[in-house]
């Protein structure tokens, strides 16, 4: 977070760690992540990604393959 604040030209703050009441809490409960009826978290499902491998162009493929962190993320989560 320090790097993000610095990149944005902002003074670092840990205020983002403070709890707060959300005005629209249901808006953030995607049906693939949390069961609406019970509120129980569901396992991450990589199938909900709608972009197929063949949909990627040369530029997108270069972005994915050219960054070790992105490649590791994709491999970890099954993209």
Helices and strands as residue ranges (DSSP letters): H 2-7, G 15-17, G 25-28, G 46-48, G 53-55, H 58-66, H 68-77
